[in-house]
Amino acid sequence: MITLPSESNIVFSFPKNCIPIKYETCKPYKDKIMPLQNACAVDFLCCCDNRLTFIEVMRFTEKLLDA
């Protein structure tokens, strides 16, 4: 298993045949994508079996408690 740094206090693990990266900390994302208005956030990219998955982490329980 490959474990990445946590996001929203959740630790993620991926199978060994997957290549995950914490996308929101990558320079191209911070420099090119984030400055765009109305851009959607992406926390992780994961390539597994020739498929690319975009993962955005949301903790709805925290949002409900803040409301």
Residue pairs with C-beta under 8 A, 6 or more apart in sequence:
1 13
1 14
1 15
1 16
2 13
2 14
2 15
2 16
2 18
2 20
3 11
3 12
3 13
3 14
4 11
4 12
4 13
4 14
4 20
4 21
4 22
4 44
5 22
6 12
7 22
7 43
7 44
7 57
8 57
8 58
8 59
8 62
9 59
10 57
10 59
12 20
12 44
14 20
14 46
14 48
15 48
17 48
17 49
18 46
18 47
18 48
19 46
19 47
19 48
20 44
20 45
20 46
20 47
21 44
21 45
21 46
22 43
22 44
23 29
23 42
23 43
23 44
23 45
23 54
24 30
24 41
24 42
24 43
29 42
33 39
33 42
40 56
41 56
42 54
42 55
42 56
43 55
43 56
43 57
44 54
44 55
44 57
45 52
45 53
45 54
45 55
46 52
46 53
46 55
47 53
